[in-house]
């Protein structure tokens, strides 16, 4: 596995874990009207890993 691809995969995994851990805060923020861009981050990293 190339180092760049490995780093992107690790970053993708880290962003998934952070997304799961921050889900309660994201739901609360969404409830009060603050947009949360987790989907854009994950989809962008997912495209690069594939």
PDB file of N, CA, C and O in Angstrom:
ATOM      1  N   UNK A   1       0.848  -1.167   0.000  1.00  0.00           N
ATOM      2  CA  UNK A   1       0.000   0.000   0.000  1.00  0.00           C
ATOM      3  C   UNK A   1       0.901   1.239   0.000  1.00  0.00           C
ATOM      4  O   UNK A   1       1.806   1.360   0.826  1.00  0.00           O
ATOM      5  N   UNK A   2       0.646   2.136  -0.916  1.00  0.00           N
ATOM      6  CA  UNK A   2       1.460   3.348  -0.998  1.00  0.00           C
ATOM      7  C   UNK A   2       1.251   4.222   0.234  1.00  0.00           C
ATOM      8  O   UNK A   2       0.157   4.229   0.800  1.00  0.00           O
ATOM      9  N   UNK A   3       2.265   4.951   0.658  1.00  0.00           N
ATOM     10  CA  UNK A   3       2.140   5.796   1.860  1.00  0.00           C
ATOM     11  C   UNK A   3       1.015   6.826   1.771  1.00  0.00           C
ATOM     12  O   UNK A   3       0.324   7.072   2.760  1.00  0.00           O
ATOM     13  N   UNK A   4       0.825   7.424   0.605  1.00  0.00           N
ATOM     14  CA  UNK A   4      -0.232   8.421   0.461  1.00  0.00           C
ATOM     15  C   UNK A   4      -1.603   7.775   0.614  1.00  0.00           C
ATOM     16  O   UNK A   4      -2.484   8.310   1.287  1.00  0.00           O
ATOM     17  N   UNK A   5      -1.768   6.640  -0.008  1.00  0.00           N
ATOM     18  CA  UNK A   5      -3.052   5.942   0.089  1.00  0.00           C
ATOM     19  C   UNK A   5      -3.306   5.481   1.526  1.00  0.00           C
ATOM     20  O   UNK A   5      -4.435   5.554   2.011  1.00  0.00           O
ATOM     21  N   UNK A   6      -2.270   5.011   2.198  1.00  0.00           N
ATOM     22  CA  UNK A   6      -2.397   4.611   3.592  1.00  0.00           C
ATOM     23  C   UNK A   6      -2.776   5.800   4.467  1.00  0.00           C
ATOM     24  O   UNK A   6      -3.633   5.675   5.342  1.00  0.00           O
ATOM     25  N   UNK A   7      -2.152   6.941   4.243  1.00  0.00           N
ATOM     26  CA  UNK A   7      -2.462   8.144   5.023  1.00  0.00           C
ATOM     27  C   UNK A   7      -3.902   8.586   4.789  1.00  0.00           C
ATOM     28  O   UNK A   7      -4.593   8.968   5.733  1.00  0.00           O
ATOM     29  N   UNK A   8      -4.360   8.538   3.544  1.00  0.00           N
ATOM     30  CA  UNK A   8      -5.748   8.901   3.254  1.00  0.00           C
ATOM     31  C   UNK A   8      -6.720   7.933   3.911  1.00  0.00           C
ATOM     32  O   UNK A   8      -7.757   8.349   4.428  1.00  0.00           O
ATOM     33  N   UNK A   9      -6.393   6.650   3.894  1.00  0.00           N
ATOM     34  CA  UNK A   9      -7.244   5.668   4.540  1.00  0.00           C
ATOM     35  C   UNK A   9      -7.309   5.911   6.045  1.00  0.00           C
ATOM     36  O   UNK A   9      -8.386   5.842   6.637  1.00  0.00           O
ATOM     37  N   UNK A  10      -6.173   6.192   6.664  1.00  0.00           N
ATOM     38  CA  UNK A  10      -6.133   6.473   8.106  1.00  0.00           C
ATOM     39  C   UNK A  10      -6.921   7.736   8.426  1.00  0.00           C
ATOM     40  O   UNK A  10      -7.633   7.783   9.429  1.00  0.00           O
ATOM     41  N   UNK A  11      -6.803   8.753   7.591  1.00  0.00           N
ATOM     42  CA  UNK A  11      -7.554   9.991   7.785  1.00  0.00           C
ATOM     43  C   UNK A  11      -9.055   9.747   7.640  1.00  0.00           C
ATOM     44  O   UNK A  11      -9.857  10.313   8.383  1.00  0.00           O
ATOM     45  N   UNK A  12      -9.422   8.914   6.693  1.00  0.00           N
ATOM     46  CA  UNK A  12     -10.829   8.561   6.507  1.00  0.00           C
ATOM     47  C   UNK A  12     -11.364   7.848   7.744  1.00  0.00           C
ATOM     48  O   UNK A  12     -12.447   8.176   8.228  1.00  0.00           O
ATOM     49  N   UNK A  13     -10.613   6.878   8.259  1.00  0.00           N
ATOM     50  CA  UNK A  13     -11.037   6.150   9.449  1.00  0.00           C
ATOM     51  C   UNK A  13     -11.151   7.084  10.655  1.00  0.00           C
ATOM     52  O   UNK A  13     -12.092   6.977  11.442  1.00  0.00           O
ATOM     53  N   UNK A  14     -10.210   7.980  10.793  1.00  0.00           N
ATOM     54  CA  UNK A  14     -10.245   8.943  11.886  1.00  0.00           C
ATOM     55  C   UNK A  14     -11.465   9.846  11.776  1.00  0.00           C
ATOM     56  O   UNK A  14     -12.109  10.146  12.782  1.00  0.00           O
ATOM     57  N   UNK A  15     -11.785  10.278  10.571  1.00  0.00           N
ATOM     58  CA  UNK A  15     -12.953  11.145  10.401  1.00  0.00           C
ATOM     59  C   UNK A  15     -14.249  10.394  10.695  1.00  0.00           C
ATOM     60  O   UNK A  15     -15.202  10.992  11.197  1.00  0.00           O
ATOM     61  N   UNK A  16     -14.304   9.110  10.396  1.00  0.00           N
ATOM     62  CA  UNK A  16     -15.491   8.311  10.740  1.00  0.00           C
ATOM     63  C   UNK A  16     -15.639   8.219  12.259  1.00  0.00           C
ATOM     64  O   UNK A  16     -16.737   8.393  12.786  1.00  0.00           O
ATOM     65  N   UNK A  17     -14.544   7.947  12.960  1.00  0.00           N
ATOM     66  CA  UNK A  17     -14.582   7.854  14.421  1.00  0.00           C
ATOM     67  C   UNK A  17     -14.989   9.196  15.028  1.00  0.00           C
ATOM     68  O   UNK A  17     -15.826   9.243  15.929  1.00  0.00           O
ATOM     69  N   UNK A  18     -14.404  10.271  14.540  1.00  0.00           N
ATOM     70  CA  UNK A  18     -14.768  11.590  15.057  1.00  0.00           C
ATOM     71  C   UNK A  18     -16.236  11.907  14.781  1.00  0.00           C
ATOM     72  O   UNK A  18     -16.922  12.494  15.618  1.00  0.00           O
ATOM     73  N   UNK A  19     -16.702  11.517  13.613  1.00  0.00           N
ATOM     74  CA  UNK A  19     -18.106  11.737  13.286  1.00  0.00           C
ATOM     75  C   UNK A  19     -19.030  11.007  14.233  1.00  0.00           C
ATOM     76  O   UNK A  19     -20.049  11.555  14.652  1.00  0.00           O
ATOM     77  N   UNK A  20     -18.690   9.781  14.578  1.00  0.00           N
ATOM     78  CA  UNK A  20     -19.514   9.003  15.517  1.00  0.00           C
ATOM     79  C   UNK A  20     -19.460   9.638  16.911  1.00  0.00           C
ATOM     80  O   UNK A  20     -20.488   9.766  17.576  1.00  0.00           O
ATOM     81  N   UNK A  21     -18.279  10.029  17.345  1.00  0.00           N
ATOM     82  CA  UNK A  21     -18.140  10.616  18.678  1.00  0.00           C
ATOM     83  C   UNK A  21     -18.823  11.978  18.795  1.00  0.00           C
ATOM     84  O   UNK A  21     -19.341  12.327  19.856  1.00  0.00           O
ATOM     85  N   UNK A  22     -18.823  12.739  17.711  1.00  0.00           N
ATOM     86  CA  UNK A  22     -19.415  14.079  17.743  1.00  0.00           C
ATOM     87  C   UNK A  22     -20.878  14.104  17.308  1.00  0.00           C
ATOM     88  O   UNK A  22     -21.474  15.176  17.210  1.00  0.00           O
ATOM     89  N   UNK A  23     -21.459  12.942  17.049  1.00  0.00           N
ATOM     90  CA  UNK A  23     -22.846  12.893  16.592  1.00  0.00           C
ATOM     91  C   UNK A  23     -23.818  13.598  17.538  1.00  0.00           C
ATOM     92  O   UNK A  23     -24.661  14.358  17.060  1.00  0.00           O
ATOM     93  N   UNK A  24     -23.744  13.386  18.858  1.00  0.00           N
ATOM     94  CA  UNK A  24     -24.683  14.106  19.737  1.00  0.00           C
ATOM     95  C   UNK A  24     -24.576  15.636  19.610  1.00  0.00           C
ATOM     96  O   UNK A  24     -25.587  16.338  19.593  1.00  0.00           O
ATOM     97  N   UNK A  25     -23.342  16.135  19.521  1.00  0.00           N
ATOM     98  CA  UNK A  25     -23.157  17.580  19.364  1.00  0.00           C
ATOM     99  C   UNK A  25     -23.689  18.052  18.014  1.00  0.00           C
ATOM    100  O   UNK A  25     -24.266  19.135  17.918  1.00  0.00           O
ATOM    101  N   UNK A  26     -23.500  17.249  16.978  1.00  0.00           N
ATOM    102  CA  UNK A  26     -23.998  17.612  15.651  1.00  0.00           C
ATOM    103  C   UNK A  26     -25.521  17.647  15.627  1.00  0.00           C
ATOM    104  O   UNK A  26     -26.113  18.544  15.026  1.00  0.00           O
ATOM    105  N   UNK A  27     -26.154  16.679  16.274  1.00  0.00           N
ATOM    106  CA  UNK A  27     -27.612  16.660  16.320  1.00  0.00           C
ATOM    107  C   UNK A  27     -28.150  17.861  17.089  1.00  0.00           C
ATOM    108  O   UNK A  27     -29.149  18.455  16.684  1.00  0.00           O
ATOM    109  N   UNK A  28     -27.509  18.220  18.177  1.00  0.00           N
ATOM    110  CA  UNK A  28     -27.922  19.393  18.939  1.00  0.00           C
ATOM    111  C   UNK A  28     -27.728  20.668  18.117  1.00  0.00           C
ATOM    112  O   UNK A  28     -28.597  21.539  18.096  1.00  0.00           O
ATOM    113  N   UNK A  29     -26.584  20.768  17.443  1.00  0.00           N
ATOM    114  CA  UNK A  29     -26.326  21.949  16.613  1.00  0.00           C
ATOM    115  C   UNK A  29     -27.349  22.056  15.494  1.00  0.00           C
ATOM    116  O   UNK A  29     -27.827  23.150  15.194  1.00  0.00           O
ATOM    117  N   UNK A  30     -27.686  20.944  14.878  1.00  0.00           N
ATOM    118  CA  UNK A  30     -28.672  20.952  13.802  1.00  0.00           C
ATOM    119  C   UNK A  30     -30.045  21.376  14.323  1.00  0.00           C
ATOM    120  O   UNK A  30     -30.790  22.083  13.644  1.00  0.00           O
ATOM    121  N   UNK A  31     -30.363  20.935  15.527  1.00  0.00           N
ATOM    122  CA  UNK A  31     -31.651  21.276  16.127  1.00  0.00           C
ATOM    123  C   UNK A  31     -31.784  22.775  16.355  1.00  0.00           C
ATOM    124  O   UNK A  31     -32.874  23.332  16.224  1.00  0.00           O
ATOM    125  N   UNK A  32     -30.663  23.438  16.700  1.00  0.00           N
ATOM    126  CA  UNK A  32     -30.732  24.887  16.923  1.00  0.00           C
ATOM    127  C   UNK A  32     -30.435  25.682  15.637  1.00  0.00           C
ATOM    128  O   UNK A  32     -30.445  26.913  15.651  1.00  0.00           O
ATOM    129  N   UNK A  33     -30.174  24.976  14.535  1.00  0.00           N
ATOM    130  CA  UNK A  33     -30.054  25.655  13.243  1.00  0.00           C
ATOM    131  C   UNK A  33     -28.654  25.874  12.710  1.00  0.00           C
ATOM    132  O   UNK A  33     -28.478  26.635  11.759  1.00  0.00           O
ATOM    133  N   UNK A  34     -27.661  25.238  13.287  1.00  0.00           N
ATOM    134  CA  UNK A  34     -26.276  25.382  12.814  1.00  0.00           C
ATOM    135  C   UNK A  34     -25.966  24.227  11.860  1.00  0.00           C
ATOM    136  O   UNK A  34     -26.090  23.066  12.250  1.00  0.00           O
ATOM    137  N   UNK A  35     -25.559  24.522  10.600  1.00  0.00           N
ATOM    138  CA  UNK A  35     -25.243  23.433   9.665  1.00  0.00           C
ATOM    139  C   UNK A  35     -23.943  22.721  10.045  1.00  0.00           C
ATOM    140  O   UNK A  35     -22.987  23.353  10.495  1.00  0.00           O
ATOM    141  N   UNK A  36     -23.921  21.404   9.860  1.00  0.00           N
ATOM    142  CA  UNK A  36     -22.750  20.591  10.185  1.00  0.00           C
ATOM    143  C   UNK A  36     -22.296  19.868   8.910  1.00  0.00           C
ATOM    144  O   UNK A  36     -23.065  19.085   8.353  1.00  0.00           O
ATOM    145  N   UNK A  37     -21.053  20.112   8.430  1.00  0.00           N
ATOM    146  CA  UNK A  37     -20.596  19.584   7.131  1.00  0.00           C
ATOM    147  C   UNK A  37     -19.920  18.213   7.175  1.00  0.00           C
ATOM    148  O   UNK A  37     -19.044  17.958   6.348  1.00  0.00           O
ATOM    149  N   UNK A  38     -20.287  17.314   8.104  1.00  0.00           N
ATOM    150  CA  UNK A  38     -19.620  16.021   8.180  1.00  0.00           C
ATOM    151  C   UNK A  38     -19.768  15.218   6.893  1.00  0.00           C
ATOM    152  O   UNK A  38     -18.831  14.533   6.485  1.00  0.00           O
ATOM    153  N   UNK A  39     -20.921  15.290   6.255  1.00  0.00           N
ATOM    154  CA  UNK A  39     -21.144  14.491   5.051  1.00  0.00           C
ATOM    155  C   UNK A  39     -20.189  14.883   3.931  1.00  0.00           C
ATOM    156  O   UNK A  39     -19.734  14.022   3.177  1.00  0.00           O
ATOM    157  N   UNK A  40     -19.883  16.164   3.814  1.00  0.00           N
ATOM    158  CA  UNK A  40     -18.948  16.607   2.769  1.00  0.00           C
ATOM    159  C   UNK A  40     -17.538  16.103   3.045  1.00  0.00           C
ATOM    160  O   UNK A  40     -16.829  15.705   2.121  1.00  0.00           O
ATOM    161  N   UNK A  41     -17.132  16.119   4.300  1.00  0.00           N
ATOM    162  CA  UNK A  41     -15.789  15.645   4.661  1.00  0.00           C
ATOM    163  C   UNK A  41     -15.650  14.159   4.362  1.00  0.00           C
ATOM    164  O   UNK A  41     -14.686  13.729   3.728  1.00  0.00           O
ATOM    165  N   UNK A  42     -16.616  13.386   4.820  1.00  0.00           N
ATOM    166  CA  UNK A  42     -16.554  11.932   4.622  1.00  0.00           C
ATOM    167  C   UNK A  42     -16.619  11.543   3.152  1.00  0.00           C
ATOM    168  O   UNK A  42     -15.877  10.666   2.710  1.00  0.00           O
ATOM    169  N   UNK A  43     -17.507  12.192   2.387  1.00  0.00           N
ATOM    170  CA  UNK A  43     -17.604  11.827   0.971  1.00  0.00           C
ATOM    171  C   UNK A  43     -16.348  12.228   0.217  1.00  0.00           C
ATOM    172  O   UNK A  43     -15.911  11.504  -0.677  1.00  0.00           O
ATOM    173  N   UNK A  44     -15.767  13.351   0.555  1.00  0.00           N
ATOM    174  CA  UNK A  44     -14.527  13.779  -0.101  1.00  0.00           C
ATOM    175  C   UNK A  44     -13.375  12.825   0.173  1.00  0.00           C
ATOM    176  O   UNK A  44     -12.624  12.474  -0.737  1.00  0.00           O
ATOM    177  N   UNK A  45     -13.235  12.406   1.423  1.00  0.00           N
ATOM    178  CA  UNK A  45     -12.164  11.460   1.760  1.00  0.00           C
ATOM    179  C   UNK A  45     -12.467  10.080   1.177  1.00  0.00           C
ATOM    180  O   UNK A  45     -11.555   9.390   0.721  1.00  0.00           O
ATOM    181  N   UNK A  46     -13.725   9.676   1.186  1.00  0.00           N
ATOM    182  CA  UNK A  46     -14.105   8.367   0.634  1.00  0.00           C
ATOM    183  C   UNK A  46     -13.785   8.256  -0.842  1.00  0.00           C
ATOM    184  O   UNK A  46     -13.352   7.200  -1.302  1.00  0.00           O
ATOM    185  N   UNK A  47     -13.991   9.332  -1.594  1.00  0.00           N
ATOM    186  CA  UNK A  47     -13.683   9.318  -3.028  1.00  0.00           C
ATOM    187  C   UNK A  47     -12.184   9.167  -3.261  1.00  0.00           C
ATOM    188  O   UNK A  47     -11.763   8.486  -4.197  1.00  0.00           O
ATOM    189  N   UNK A  48     -11.389   9.793  -2.422  1.00  0.00           N
ATOM    190  CA  UNK A  48      -9.930   9.716  -2.592  1.00  0.00           C
ATOM    191  C   UNK A  48      -9.381   8.352  -2.227  1.00  0.00           C
ATOM    192  O   UNK A  48      -8.419   7.888  -2.840  1.00  0.00           O
ATOM    193  N   UNK A  49      -9.984   7.696  -1.227  1.00  0.00           N
ATOM    194  CA  UNK A  49      -9.518   6.371  -0.811  1.00  0.00           C
ATOM    195  C   UNK A  49      -9.858   5.330  -1.858  1.00  0.00           C
ATOM    196  O   UNK A  49      -9.050   4.443  -2.135  1.00  0.00           O
ATOM    197  N   UNK A  50     -11.048   5.426  -2.445  1.00  0.00           N
ATOM    198  CA  UNK A  50     -11.463   4.441  -3.470  1.00  0.00           C
ATOM    199  C   UNK A  50     -10.620   4.616  -4.682  1.00  0.00           C
ATOM    200  O   UNK A  50     -10.795   3.896  -5.665  1.00  0.00           O
TER     201      UNK A  50
END
